Amino acid sequence: MTETLKTPVDVKMTTNIQQQGEKDQVNLQAKGDVYQKSNYTYVNFKEDLDDIGQVSTVLKIGERELTVIRSGPVSMRQRYLSGERTEGTYETPYGKLITEAETDQVAVMWSDSGSTGRIQFGYDLTLQGSVAGRYDVTISIEEDT
């Protein structure tokens, strides 16, 4: 098996959330790695969540799709595919919830090096059949120099 070449990167993620007329913004900055495997680009990083602990996040990025996989005290798996409604899961110490994301756009742009890029996607989230809100996410990935 060949060793996958990983490049250290800085990850910045901004999520704009609209729920029941309220607007909120969540910002995250983390150090991680980017690497290629099959026809996908993977970005992995760790998040420190208040009062919960450290969560490992993997972004599996295709041409017009993105899968977010989180593991740790909070586990999540959700695929975002432009123009599609996709089912996922969100698991906390209190139980497992079924999620549905109706994604209206996924835009993925990479530099020639493949280690600097920008991902934008927007979706309406349903949690256990109830509308949870509108999410617009921008992820910037820059090679850590």
Summary of the structure (lengths in Angstrom):
residues: 145
radius of gyration: 15.2
end to end distance: 28.2
largest distance: 51.4
contacts: 399
relative contact order: 0.20
helix: 0%
strand: 77%
